[in-house]
């Protein structure tokens, strides 16, 4: 195999840029379901559908970052009380 056949088409920066645009264009055209990726497993925090939420409190606290007032720090806290209706 010659040295020339090992190289990618398009030399230099513009060739590289063209390949990157092609990769992105190809990725945008294909839906995520066709990518062959498995769905993420449910996290242990997920509540089963037969559970009932009896209390929910959501608090959001925002304040500017000390020394950098253009940056906003935000903390979100969600408290829940859930009744599980396990049928086992």
DASULFEN-V283911 format. One record per backbone hydrogen bond with DSSP energy under -1.0 kcal/mol. NH is the residue of the N-H (numbers start at 1). CO is the residue of the C=O. If there is no record, write none. Layout:
nh->NH co->CO
nh->NH co->CO
This chain:
nh->16 co->12
nh->17 co->13
nh->18 co->14
nh->19 co->15
nh->20 co->16
nh->21 co->17
nh->22 co->18
nh->23 co->19
nh->24 co->20
nh->25 co->21
nh->26 co->22
nh->27 co->23
nh->28 co->24
nh->29 co->25
nh->30 co->26
nh->35 co->32
nh->46 co->43
nh->51 co->48
nh->52 co->83
nh->54 co->81
nh->55 co->81
nh->57 co->79
nh->59 co->77
nh->61 co->75
nh->63 co->73
nh->65 co->71
nh->68 co->65
nh->71 co->68
nh->73 co->63
nh->75 co->61
nh->77 co->59
nh->79 co->57
nh->81 co->55
nh->83 co->52
